[in-house]
């Protein structure tokens, strides 16, 4: 039984002791999970951070590899290139006096990604829960929508974690409602999907990140640090979420990367929408086609074939108010 006194996600995790918070879609997605990680750590949980990585992991020293496709990134880890969100986060965590290892999962198909998760879980001594975090909401797309956003990495993560049957709690949290409009996601359909998950019993409700909470203040500082540390690659997603958490509205400018377009920063972007991973996977119309993939391009091809076979797509809908 849930209560308004406590968000359902935290009720589900009340008895979990070791929790992995993992960015599902690559890039800076792990940052979108920081408020959850801070709240869980404050509740006495042993929390670890991981992220599907877009960085060039091929040049990493051998001693950082936990196993194939999974590396332990620390503040002093050396790598090729300047784009390395996991190391940027590790350095910020060290500045805060917090545990500063961030695990980087290589960008692969479902089978090797699931094997990497298993290796990481063993390395951590087991986990009671995995919380997949999406910056944006395109992980909630089931496949027949007019626009899917950028599904490859999100679906690889969802399929990989869905198959980890030994982990008692597998949850998904999305924050940044609206940011995927740039990639063709219709958010009226996102709400329709959330309603269907609620009917299925897989919905875990929503709650917001407040700027004056400890979690919100730390998140804003982490995003500002990342923007200052990687000025050529600032996260538009987390920049949008941070602007919303800070009370911004409308066409708020926080990076030159968004020039030429018009943003709609708004309070909905500071909300977490939470669901059960297994229920979300069950509603996806093509996830089973990804099961035997080993490369990201195989995922792209499988999704494209599924889309070609669809008799019709759910068309975008306008908000009625």
N, C-alpha and C positions, 0 to 999 in steps of 0.2 A: 504494500500500500504506500502510495506517495503522498506527500504533504506539500502545501504551498510554502511551508517553513524552510524547505530544502529542495533545490532543483533535483529532478529525477535522476540526472546523470550521477550526481554525488550520492544519492541514495543507493543506486546500483553499485557504486564503488565503495560503499561504507565498510565492507568486510575485506576488501582487497588490500593487500599490504605492499606488493611490488607491482608498479604500474609502468607501462611503456607508453609514452605519448609520442606519436609518430606522424610527421608530415606526409600526407598521402600523395600530393600532386607534384612534388619536386619544388625547385626554387627555394623560396623563403617560407614555404608552408609550415615548417616547424615553428616559426615565430607565432603563427596563428594559434598554436597550442600552448604558448607560454602562460597566459592567465590561468588556464586549467592546471598546468603543472605547478604553478606557484600555490594555488589554492589547495591542491592535493598534498603538496609537501608541507604546507602549514597545518594540515590535518594529521600529520605524522606518517604519511605514506613515503615509501622509498620509490622515488620517481626518476625515470630515465628518459632521455630524449633521443629520438632518431628522426631521420629524414630521407626520403627518396631524393637522391642527389643529382643535380645537373652539372656539378663540378667535374673537372677532368681528374678523375681518381686514378687514372693509369700511371701517373707520375709519383704516386705516394710511395714512401719507403716501406719495405716489407714488414717492419715491426709494427705498423699501425693496423695491419689486417687481422681482424678477429677470425675470419674464415673467408672463403670465397665470396665476393660481392658484398662484404660488410666490413667497414673500417671504423676504428675508434679515433675520432678527430679531437685533438686537444689544441689549446691556444698556440703551442709552438710547432704544430704540424706543418711541414713544408710541402708545397704543391706547385704545379705548373699553373700559371695564370693568376689573375687577381680576383676572379669570380669564385668565391668559396663561402657560401652562406653558413655552412656548418662550422667552419673555423671562425668566421666573424662572430657567430653566436657564442662559441666556446670562449673567445676572448672577452666578450661582454660578461659572461657568467663569472669568469675569473675576477673581473673588476668588482663584481658584486659579492665576492667571497662565497659563491655557490659552486656546487660540483660542476666541473667545466668540461666534461666529455660529452660530445654529441656524436652519435653513431650515424655514419653515412651509408645508405643502402644504394648499391649501384643500380642504374636504370636498365632493367632487364624485362624479360617476359615473366609470366606467373610462376612457372616451376622454379627457376633459380631464385626469384624473389622470395618465394615461400621458404625455400631452403635457407636463404640468408636470414630470414626472420627466425627460423628454428635455431640456427647457429647462434644468433644473438640472444635468444631466450635461454639457451643452455649456458652461454657465457655469463649471463646475469644471474644464474642460479634459479631460473624459472620466473615466470610472471603470473600474476592473478588476472591481469587485465591488459588489454591493448586498446588505446583510444586513438583511432585514426582521425587526423584533423585536416580539413580542407579549407584553405583560404579562398572563399567563394562557395558556391553551392552546386557546382556542376557534377559533383559526385552523386547527387541525388537524382540525376537524369536516368530514366530507365531504358532509353534507347529509341523510342518511337517519337520523340519530340522533334520539332522542326530544326532546332539547333541543340547540339550536345555540349558546346563549349570545347574544352580540350580534355577529352576523356581518357586518353591512353594511360597516363600515369595513375590517375585516380582509380581506374578500373583494375589495373595491375595490382595496386595496393589492396583494393577491396577484395578481389578474388584470392590473393595470397593469404590475407588474414582470415577470410571466410573459411579457408581450409585448415586453419589451426585449431582443430577440434579440442585439443587438450587445454586451451586457454579458456577459463570459465566465463570471462566477460570480454566481449569484443564489441566495441561501441564506435560510433562515428559522430564527430562534432564539426559543424560547419559554421564559419563566421565570415561576414562580408557579403551579406545579401545584396545583390544588385551589381556587384563588380563584374560578373560574368556576362553582362549584357554586351560588352565590347566583343565577346566571342560568340554572340548569337543566341545566348540563353534567354528564353522568355520566362520571367519570374512568376507570372501567373501560373505557368505549368509547374514551376518549382513548388508553389503552394498546393497545387492539386496533388502532386506526388507526396508531399508531407501529410496531407489529409488522408491519403490512402494508407500510408504507413501507420498513421494513428489508428485507423479502423482495424488494421491488421494486428494491433497491439505492439507494434515495433517503435512507435513514437515515444520520445522522452522529453518532449516539450522544448521550451526556449527560455533563455535568461540573458541578461545583458552584462557587459563589462563596464564598470563605472570608473570614471577618471580619478575619483578620490579614494577608490579602494587601493589597497597595497598592490593587488594583482594588476589593476589598471595602470597605476603609476609606473610599476616596473616594466610593463609591456610598452608603454609610451617611450620610456627611456631606452629600451632595447631597440625599438624601431628607429628612433633618432640616431642611436649609435650606428646601426647598420647603414642608414642613409649617409651618415658622415664618413663611414669606413669604405663604402663602395659607391661613390658618387656617380660612377658611370653605369651602375646596375642597380639603382634603387628599386625596391619592391613597390609596384603600383598598388598591388592588393593590400599589403600591410600598411602602406601609406594612406590608403583610403580608409581602412579600418581605424587606424590611429587618429585620422582627422575626425572621423565620426565619434570615436570615444572622447575626443577633446572638445566636442560640441560644434564642430564645423558643419556647415550646410551649403549645398549647392556646388558651384564650380570652384572648389577649393584647390589651390595650386600648391603642390609640395615637391614637384620634380618637373624638369624640362621635358621628360619623356612623354608627358601628357599634353604638350602644346599642340594646338591644331584641333583638339577635341574639346568636348564639354563634359565635365564630370557632374554627377549628382550625388554628392556626399550627403548622407542622411542618417538619422538615428537607427534605422533598421540594420545598418552595417555593423553595429556594435552588438548585435544579438547572436548568441550561439543557438543553432537549431541542432538538436541531438536525436539520434535514432540508434537502434540496434543494428550492428553490421550484418548479422545473419538475416534479419528481416529485410534490410535494404538489398542484400545480394539476391534474396529470393524473388524480389520484385523486378530485378533487372532482367531484360528480355534476351540478352546475348552473352551474359557472363560465362555461361557454360562453354561457349565457343572459344574462350580465351584460356581454358584450363591447360591445354598442352602447348602453350606458347613458351618460347625461350628467349625471344628477342622482341624489343618494343615494336619493330616494324611488322612483326607478325600480328601483334595486337591491332595495329592500324589497319592491316589488310582484313582481319577478321571483322572488325567493326564496319569497314567499308562494304564488305560482302553482305553483312546483315542488313545494312541500310538499303542496299540495292534490291534486296528481296522483300522489303516492307511493302505491303499492299497500299498503305497510306501512312502519312505522318500526322501527329497531333499538331495542329497549326497554332501559331502564337495567338494569345488572347490579351486584350487590353484590360487593365484594372478598371472596374466599373466606378470607382470613386477615388 
